[in-house]
């Protein structure tokens, strides 16, 4: 059975088991959300990222940030296992 891709944020973020090993990507392209977040975390500007990835749009970068924010808004518990 082939799994259907999941989409988030108006289709800007997709999760498809057949693309990038199921990591969240931008609009089904082989550009991982993680990659964009890593660029931002080392100080690259949105303009620099867009110059490096001309197929992206500014809204894609904002979608990465919103997606990460949504992931972090969950409740997490640490349990001692050993």
Helices and strands as residue ranges (DSSP letters): E 6-8, E 13-15, G 20-22, E 25-26, H 33-41, H 46-52, H 58-72
